[in-house]
């Protein structure tokens, strides 16, 4: 593993490789499945009456289903937070003011490789490809997937293109390790190809534990199901794609069972952000939540989250708050790895939440869309800026955020739909959260724990 620096304006922390070394890490396999733009209300186990997802529902019925898991409002920051254990609003390069660099962080696959894991990224990266940032430079032994979203290489990404552009016009190249294979796999073949790759890793004759990060391109627009799944759902092509994603989960779990590895494998299923509902028939729903992808309403950031590890994680529902950047410390503790000094500054270890149903340790969260726009403390949440969608869907023109002065105040315990603004009734609560928010925002910029 290469040495990396974490840049702090107050002090610079350097970590030593010995901090990561443990004598006997648990040989726990991890398969982390990340759907793209899947909505909170899109799965049967989260209340959908449109989509049939029996394999995912079974995973939830036999594992932990979290109802208050927070990702970021859109793709790249969610992946950054997951991989680094840091809130994505932190400035990764203070001198250049550039957010998003991973070269200064010790990411999850690097952490696991140091204790003997095989690591693979199957699917979408979306965290830059320049020197030092390629998946193989970030601790992955193998990569098969795309550099970013599946609408990058093709017609203008707008509603008309998603309605009428043929599949062959979307020429998203598939990468295998460092080589682009070109558009050798049509988009309708992505789920099947990725599933076959994961099953191959599971079935490999290798004694080392594995970490597989399966980052699907679907159901991000444009959505295409393979021929075997076209027309199988009650929800058009979007439902067909969810049926194929569900099939994929079933194939992976079956491969684990057939190889005798199910009981020593943690399987996680979640999404990177809320649904892009502005594209209606090609997108999902956040029901009962308000908002969609690229908004800091709950529907933009609260996503399904299922963790299954037979014999270790009991079947349960958990309503406590957890974030995508908490996964870093949680996995490290479950496997038995020390976190490098100065790394994963925001990540809270939630392993006892997963393993024993303990109360969540997280009380604060900053909601972020290109800037900090909302803040939560306990059950209360304030919005300083809001937006209803990313852009005008037909033209692609960006739409501005709306300043909320005074801030909107919601009690998520009683009003998860964020419909009843309580500021006029509880101005003292609003002011308390504002004061906290200013402190937290300053700490984010100064690389201090919040």
N, C-alpha and C positions, 0 to 999 in steps of 0.2 A: 504494500500500500504506500502511495506517495505521501510525503508530509504536506500538510495544508495549513494555511494560516486563517484564523478568524480575526477579522479586523474590528477592533473596538476603539472608539475615540478616547475612552478613559484609560484603558490598558489593553495590551495585546496579549492574548492567551495562546500559548503554544502547547499542543498536546503531544504526549510521548506514546509511542507504539505500545509500550509495556502496560499502559493504562487499559488497553483493549484486551490484553491477554488474560484468559482464565484457564484453569487447568482442565476442567471438565464441563464445558457448556452442554446444555441439554441437546440431544440430537432430535430436535423438533423440526420437521419440514414445515414450510410456510408457503401457501399459495394465496396471493393477494389479488383478487379479481376486482378491477376497477372499470365499471361501465362509463360511458361518456354521454353526459346529458340525460341520464335516467332520472325521472322525477320521483318525488317522495311517494306519490300515489299510484305508481305504475305497476307495483307487484301485488299479487294476490294477498300475501302476508301483510301488506300495508294498506289493504282495503280496496284494491282495484276489482271492479266487476266487469271490466272490459278485457283484461289480459289474463290468460291462463299461464301461471308460472309454477307448476307443481314441484319441480326439482328444487328451485330456490325456496319455495314455501316449506319443503321438507327440511332443507338446511336450517331454516329459521325455527321450525317446530322442534328440532333437536339441538338447537344452539341458542345463542344469545341474540335477541333482536333489540337493537337500541332505537329509541324514538326521538332522541335529541342529539344526533350526531351531526356536527357542523363541518362541512367542507368550505372551500372558498366559492366565490360567486362565478368564477369561470375557470377554464381548463388549466392553464399553466401554473397559476399560483397554488392550486390544489396539489399538483404534483410536486411543486417546490416545497411546500409545507410538509407533505408526507415524507419526502426523501431526506429532508434536513432536520426535521423536528423544530424548525423555527417558524415563527409567524411570517407569512410572505410579505408583510408590509415593512419588514426590516430592510434597510439598505445594504445590499451585499457588497457593494463597492462604493465606499464613502467618498473616495477621491474623484471618481468619475460620475458619481450619482447614478450609476447603472444598477437597476434592480434585476435580479434573476440569475446572477452567476452562481454556479454550483462549484466552481473550481476551488472556492475557499471553504468548502464544507466537506465533512466526512459523511457520505450518504449511506443509507441502509445497506445496499449490497457491499460496499467497502467494509463496513463494520462486520458483516457476516463472513465475508471472505477471509478476514483475518483469523477467524476461528474455524476455518476449514469447510465452509459452505460452498456448494455449487450454486451459481447465481445466473438467472436468465431473465431478460426482458422480452416478453412476447407481446407485441402490439405497439401502441403509440408512445413516443418519447415526449416531444413537445417541450424540451428544456435546452434548446440550442444544440448546434452540431459543430461549433467552431472548436479549435484546438483545446483539449482538456475537458471538453463538455460532452463529447460523444459518449454514448452508453458504455462502450468498452473502456473508456477512460474513467468511468465512474463506478467501477467495481463489478460490472456485469461480464460474465464469461462468454455470454452468447446473446445475440439480439436478432430477432426476426420481427419486423414491423415497419411502421411508418414514422417519419421524422416529426409529423404533426397531424393536424386534423385532416379528415378525408375530404374536405372541401377546398383544400389548398391548391390542388392541381386540376383545373377544369374551368368550366364556365364561371361567370361572376356569381359569387355565393349570395343569391337572393331568392325570393320566393318563386319567381318565374322559372329560374333554373332548376330548383328542386322539384317543381311540378312537371317540367317538360323535357329537360335535358336527358338524353339517353345515358344509360350506365357507362357505355364505352367512352363518353366524352369526359368522364372523371378519371384522369390518368395518374392516380396517386401511386408513386413508386413504392415498391416493397424493398426494404433493406435487409440483407442478411450479413450480420457483423458490419464490416465497413463498406460493403459493396452494394450499390443500388442495382437491383435486378430489373428496374423499370416497372411498368404497369403489367407485370406478369400475372397478377391475380386480380380479377375483377372485384369490385367492392362487394358484390354478393358472395364472394368466396372467402372474405376475410375471417369471418367467425369460424368457419370449418378449418381453414388453414391454421389459425391460432390454436384451436382446440387440439388438432393433430400434433402440433409442436409440443404442447403441454403434456399430452399423453405420452409422447415419445420420451420426454424427460422423466416422467414418473416410472416408465417401464425400463429405463436404462439400467444396465448392470453396474451399479456404482454404490459403494457403501457410504459415501459422503451424504450428509443431509443436504437438502436443496431449498433454495428460496426462488420462487417463480413469481414475478410481477406480471400478471396478465392484464394489460391495459387495452381493452377493446376500443376500436374506433366507433362502434355502434353503441347506442342509437343516435349519434350525432348526424345531422343532415349532411349529405344526402343519405337516405336510408334505403338499403337493398337487402332483401333476404335471398338466400340461395333457392334454387328451383324446388328443392324438397320442402321448403317452408312457405312458398308463395301461396297465399290464399287460405292458410290454415287457421287464421284467427278471426275474431269478431271485430277487430280494430284496424283493418286495413293493413298497409305495408308496415306501419309502426308496430302493430301487434304481431305481425309475422316475424319481424326482427327480434322482438322480445321472446317469442316462442323459440327462436333459434339460440338466443343467448341462454335461455333456460335449458335447452337441450345440451348446450355446451357444459353447463354446470353438472348436469347429470352424467355426461361422459367422463368428466374429470373425477367426480366422486366414485364412479364405477371403476375407473382405472386404479384408484387408490385402494378400493376394496379388493379388487382382483389380485393386486400385488402385495396385499397384506400390510399396507402402509396407512390405512385410514386412521387408526388410533394414535399414530404419532405424527399426524399432519393437521395443522391449523389451516382451515379454509375461511377466508374472509371474502364477503361480497358487499360491494358498496358502489357509490357513484362519485364523480369528481365535482359535480355541482347540480343545480336543479335543471329542469327541462327547459328547452328553448321553445316555449309554448306559442310564441308569435308565429311559428310555422305550422300551426294547427294540426292538420292530418298527418304531418311528418314528425310530430313531436309528442312528448308525454305531458303529464299533468302533475302538479304539486299538491293537489287536493288532499287535505282541507286547507293547505297553507296559501297565503297570499304571495304573489310574485313569481318570478321565473329566473332563468339563468341571467347573469350579469346584473341582477338587482340584489340589494342587501335586505330585502324582505326575507322572511323565513323560507319561502318557497324557492329562493335563489340559492340558498346555502344549506338548508337542512335536507339530508339525503338518507335513503335506506342504509342500514349498516347491520350486517349479520356476521357473527363469529362462531365457528363450529369446530370443536375439538372433542371428539367422543371420549367420555370418561374423565374429562377435566373441566369442560364448560357445560354447566347444566342448562337445560331448556328453560328459558326465562325471557321476560321482557324487562328492559331497564330504561327508566325515564330520565336518568341523569345526563347532564351535559358532558360531551366529549368532543374533541376536535380532531381533524385530520393530522395536525402536527403532534398530537399526543401519541400517535401510533408508534413513533420512533422509540420513545422511552419504554413503552409497554412491551414491544417486541424484545428490546434489549434485555429487560428484566426477566421475561419469561424464558428466554434462551440462556441467560446467565452471563451477559456481557456488560462490562463496565463502559459507560458512555465517556468518550474523550472529554477532557477538561475544556470548558468553553463551548462545547458543541451542544446542539439540541436545547438551547437556552430556554425555550418556551414549552418544551414537551413535558407533560406530566405522566408519570407511570400509572396506568389504569389497569394493571394486571389483576389486582384484587377485585376490581369491578367486573372484569371478565370471568375470573375464576371462582369468586365467592359471592358475587352480587353486592359487593360493598358500595357504600354511597360514593358518588363521584367526588373527586377532589377538585374539579374545576368549577369556579364560580364566575370567572370573567372571560369575556371574548370580545375581540374587535372584529367588526364586519368590514370588509374591504372590497372596493371595486376601483382599482387604480389609485385610490386614496382611502383613508379611514373615513367611513360614512356613517357607521352606527356602532353602538357600544352596548354591551350587556353586563349587568352585575346581578347575580342571582336570577330571580324571575323577571326583573325589570329590564327593559331595553329602550334606548333612545335612538332616534334617527335624526342626524343633523342634515343629511342630504338623502334624497330618494330618487329613484327612477323606476319606470314601469317596464321598460324593455331596453335592449341595447341600441337598436336603430330602427328606422322605418323599413319594414320587411321587403317591400317592393323595390325601393330605390337603393337600399343599403346605407342611406344617409344616417350618420350618427345623431343621436338625440341627447340633449344635455341633461345632467342631473338637476334636481330642483332643491334649492336651499330651504331648509325648514327652520324658521326663526319665529317663535321659539321651537325647540326640538319637539318632535312627537314622542310621546311616552306610552309604552304598552306593558301590560302585565301578561307575560307569556303563559303563566300558569293558568290564568283564567280566560285568556284571549289569544290563543295561538294563531288565530287568523289575522291578528293585528288590525282590528276594525275600530276599536274604541280608544281614542286618544285620551289619556288621563292627565295630560299636563295641567289643565285648568283646575283639576281636582287635587292634584298632588304636585304642586310646584316645588316643594322641598325635595321630593324624590328626584325630580328632573335635575335640580341644581346639584344634588349629591352625585348623580351619575355624570353630569357635566364636569364636575371637579375631578372625579376619578378618571374620566376619559382624558382630560388634559395631562394628568400625571402619566397615564399609561402611554399616550401618544408620544410624549417626550422620551419615555423609557425605550420605546420601540426604536426611535431615531438614534438614541445614544447607546444602543446595544446593552441595555440593562434588563434584568428579569422584571416582568410585571406581574 
